[in-house]
Amino acid sequence: MTLIYKPIGLILGILGGIAGRQIFNQIWQRVDDEEPPEATTRDSSLKRILAAVALQGLIFAVVKALIQRGGARTWKHFLGVWPGEKRPDPS
């Protein structure tokens, strides 16, 4: 079952990255009028760069966890086995 779930997990990860990026962009627009700075943006302060990176990391981690958890619960619901388990759960 783990082998079958891996491609599904990969697709969910890609979708999570896309969703996370969209959410980050929406929130950043409310925080700052300019585009989020990259680490190599010359005229940006370190404080602004770190704020953008921290916000982006937080959003990506939360979105990833929500999507992975939802995918695992859906898998369990339809197949009766948690991804990675060898045998069905008795419940």
Backbone as JSON, one array per atom type, in Angstrom:
{
  "sequence": "MTLIYKPIGLILGILGGIAGRQIFNQIWQRVDDEEPPEATTRDSSLKRILAAVALQGLIFAVVKALIQRGGARTWKHFLGVWPGEKRPDPS",
  "N": [[0.81, -1.19, 0.0], [2.0, 1.21, 0.68], [3.71, 1.77, -1.44], [1.88, 2.26, -3.49], [0.65, 4.55, -2.52], [2.64, 6.49, -2.6], [2.98, 7.95, -5.18], [0.58, 9.36, -5.11], [0.91, 10.88, -2.79], [3.02, 12.47, -3.69], [1.79, 13.98, -5.72], [-0.08, 15.32, -4.14], [1.71, 16.82, -2.62], [2.76, 18.57, -4.55], [0.45, 19.98, -5.26], [-0.03, 21.12, -2.78], [2.18, 22.84, -2.58], [1.6, 24.67, -4.61], [-0.83, 25.72, -3.64], [0.08, 26.77, -1.19], [1.81, 28.78, -2.09], [0.02, 30.53, -3.35], [-1.56, 31.31, -1.15], [0.41, 32.52, 0.45], [1.13, 34.69, -1.22], [-1.28, 36.15, -1.23], [-1.51, 36.87, 1.49], [0.89, 38.28, 1.84], [0.49, 40.52, 0.21], [-1.25, 41.96, 1.77], [0.37, 42.62, 3.85], [2.55, 44.04, 2.83], [3.13, 46.41, 0.24], [4.91, 45.99, -1.83], [6.59, 43.47, -3.86], [7.43, 40.28, -2.37], [10.62, 40.13, -0.84], [13.64, 38.6, -2.07], [16.41, 36.64, -0.86], [18.62, 37.7, -2.07], [17.93, 40.24, -2.81], [18.92, 43.44, -3.31], [18.23, 46.05, -2.24], [16.74, 45.61, 0.04], [15.92, 45.29, 3.47], [17.45, 43.22, 5.99], [15.7, 42.5, 7.99], [13.18, 42.68, 6.73], [13.47, 40.75, 4.73], [13.82, 38.42, 6.31], [11.35, 38.4, 7.61], [9.62, 37.89, 5.45], [10.54, 35.36, 4.62], [10.11, 33.84, 6.95], [7.32, 34.0, 7.23], [6.54, 32.8, 4.83], [7.62, 30.21, 5.17], [6.17, 29.32, 7.42], [3.53, 29.3, 6.39], [3.79, 27.46, 4.25], [4.51, 25.12, 5.66], [2.25, 24.65, 7.28], [0.19, 24.38, 5.34], [1.19, 22.16, 3.92], [1.13, 20.17, 5.94], [-1.64, 20.06, 6.47], [-2.66, 19.2, 3.97], [-1.3, 16.75, 3.58], [-2.23, 15.31, 5.81], [-4.98, 15.3, 5.3], [-4.99, 13.82, 2.91], [-4.03, 11.33, 3.83], [-6.05, 10.63, 5.64], [-8.22, 10.45, 3.9], [-7.38, 8.33, 2.28], [-7.35, 6.29, 4.22], [-10.08, 6.26, 4.8], [-11.28, 5.35, 2.4], [-9.88, 2.96, 1.79], [-9.44, 1.64, 4.16], [-7.01, 1.37, 5.4], [-4.28, 2.92, 6.92], [-1.95, 5.02, 5.26], [1.09, 3.4, 4.71], [0.76, 1.45, 6.61], [0.76, -2.08, 7.16], [-1.33, -3.85, 7.52], [-4.95, -3.97, 7.69], [-6.67, -1.71, 9.88], [-8.34, -2.62, 12.9], [-10.55, -1.08, 13.62]],
  "CA": [[0.0, 0.0, 0.0], [2.87, 2.38, 0.73], [4.2, 2.02, -2.8], [0.78, 2.84, -4.25], [0.35, 5.88, -1.98], [3.73, 7.44, -2.86], [2.67, 8.92, -6.24], [-0.51, 10.22, -4.65], [1.54, 11.83, -1.88], [3.8, 13.4, -4.5], [0.84, 14.9, -6.34], [-0.6, 16.17, -3.06], [2.77, 17.76, -2.27], [2.82, 19.6, -5.59], [-0.74, 20.81, -5.08], [0.2, 21.89, -1.56], [3.12, 23.91, -2.89], [0.86, 25.68, -5.39], [-1.77, 26.37, -2.73], [0.86, 27.56, -0.25], [2.32, 29.98, -2.77], [-1.12, 31.44, -3.53], [-1.92, 31.85, 0.16], [1.47, 33.44, 0.84], [1.02, 35.92, -2.01], [-2.44, 36.9, -0.76], [-1.19, 37.46, 2.8], [1.97, 39.27, 1.69], [-0.1, 41.73, -0.36], [-1.86, 42.7, 2.87], [1.44, 43.04, 4.75], [3.46, 44.97, 2.15], [2.7, 46.74, -1.12], [5.9, 45.52, -2.79], [6.78, 42.03, -3.98], [8.26, 39.77, -1.28], [12.04, 40.14, -1.22], [14.46, 37.38, -2.07], [17.61, 36.82, -0.03], [19.61, 38.45, -2.84], [17.42, 41.56, -3.17], [19.91, 44.39, -2.81], [17.71, 47.19, -1.49], [15.8, 45.16, 1.07], [16.57, 45.09, 4.77], [17.48, 41.84, 6.47], [14.46, 42.32, 8.76], [12.09, 42.45, 5.76], [13.73, 39.45, 4.1], [13.54, 37.37, 7.3], [9.89, 38.37, 7.82], [9.02, 37.22, 4.29], [10.92, 33.94, 4.65], [9.44, 33.2, 8.09], [5.9, 33.89, 6.88], [6.43, 31.8, 3.77], [7.89, 28.9, 5.77], [5.03, 28.97, 8.26], [2.4, 28.98, 5.53], [4.06, 26.22, 3.53], [4.48, 23.99, 6.6], [0.86, 24.4, 7.68], [-0.54, 23.86, 4.17], [1.7, 20.81, 3.66], [0.6, 19.27, 6.97], [-3.08, 19.89, 6.25], [-2.9, 18.41, 2.77], [-0.84, 15.38, 3.82], [-3.13, 14.69, 6.76], [-6.23, 15.06, 4.59], [-4.77, 12.71, 1.98], [-3.92, 10.08, 4.59], [-7.38, 10.31, 6.17], [-9.05, 10.02, 2.77], [-6.88, 6.99, 1.93], [-7.86, 5.4, 5.26], [-11.54, 6.18, 4.66], [-11.66, 4.55, 1.25], [-9.22, 1.66, 1.73], [-9.41, 1.01, 5.47], [-5.62, 1.22, 5.85], [-3.52, 4.17, 6.96], [-0.78, 4.89, 4.37], [2.27, 2.88, 5.37], [0.44, 0.28, 7.44], [0.79, -3.34, 6.42], [-2.6, -4.57, 7.65], [-6.08, -3.11, 8.02], [-6.94, -1.36, 11.27], [-9.56, -3.31, 13.29], [-11.66, -0.16, 13.9]],
  "C": [[0.86, 1.26, 0.0], [3.36, 2.76, -0.66], [3.12, 2.68, -3.66], [0.51, 4.26, -3.8], [1.41, 6.92, -2.35], [3.44, 8.41, -4.0], [1.53, 9.87, -5.86], [0.03, 11.28, -3.7], [2.36, 12.87, -2.62], [2.89, 14.44, -5.15], [0.25, 15.85, -5.3], [0.44, 17.2, -2.64], [2.89, 18.9, -3.27], [1.63, 20.55, -5.45], [-0.62, 21.68, -3.83], [1.15, 23.05, -1.78], [2.45, 25.04, -3.66], [-0.09, 26.44, -4.48], [-1.03, 27.26, -1.73], [1.38, 28.85, -0.85], [1.2, 31.0, -2.96], [-1.52, 32.09, -2.21], [-0.88, 32.85, 0.62], [1.35, 34.76, 0.09], [-0.15, 36.78, -1.54], [-2.15, 37.59, 0.58], [-0.12, 38.54, 2.66], [1.44, 40.58, 1.12], [-0.75, 42.59, 0.72], [-0.81, 43.25, 3.84], [2.27, 44.15, 4.13], [2.99, 45.18, 0.72], [3.66, 46.21, -2.19], [5.93, 43.99, -2.83], [7.61, 41.53, -2.79], [9.72, 39.71, -1.72], [12.66, 38.76, -1.22], [15.68, 37.67, -1.21], [18.65, 37.67, -0.74], [19.11, 39.82, -3.29], [18.28, 42.62, -2.5], [19.33, 45.44, -1.87], [16.68, 46.81, -0.43], [16.56, 44.92, 2.36], [16.52, 43.61, 5.15], [16.2, 41.53, 7.24], [13.3, 41.98, 7.82], [12.24, 41.1, 5.08], [13.38, 38.32, 5.06], [12.04, 37.27, 7.59], [9.21, 37.63, 6.67], [9.31, 35.72, 4.32], [10.2, 33.21, 5.78], [7.95, 32.99, 7.79], [5.69, 32.81, 5.83], [6.64, 30.39, 4.32], [6.73, 28.42, 6.63], [3.84, 28.53, 7.41], [2.62, 27.66, 4.82], [3.99, 25.0, 4.45], [3.06, 23.64, 7.01], [0.06, 23.8, 6.53], [-0.11, 22.42, 3.87], [1.12, 19.81, 4.66], [-0.89, 19.02, 6.77], [-3.38, 19.0, 5.06], [-2.46, 16.96, 2.97], [-1.78, 14.64, 4.77], [-4.47, 14.36, 6.09], [-6.11, 13.9, 3.61], [-4.7, 11.37, 2.69], [-5.29, 9.67, 5.15], [-8.31, 9.83, 5.07], [-8.68, 8.61, 2.35], [-7.44, 5.96, 2.92], [-9.37, 5.2, 5.1], [-11.94, 5.22, 3.54], [-11.08, 3.13, 1.24], [-9.12, 0.94, 3.07], [-8.03, 0.82, 6.04], [-4.97, 2.6, 5.84], [-2.31, 4.01, 6.06], [0.46, 4.46, 5.17], [2.02, 1.69, 6.26], [0.4, -0.97, 6.57], [-0.56, -4.06, 6.45], [-3.73, -3.6, 7.98], [-6.23, -2.9, 9.51], [-8.25, -2.02, 11.69], [-10.75, -2.39, 13.53], [-12.45, 0.19, 12.66]]
}
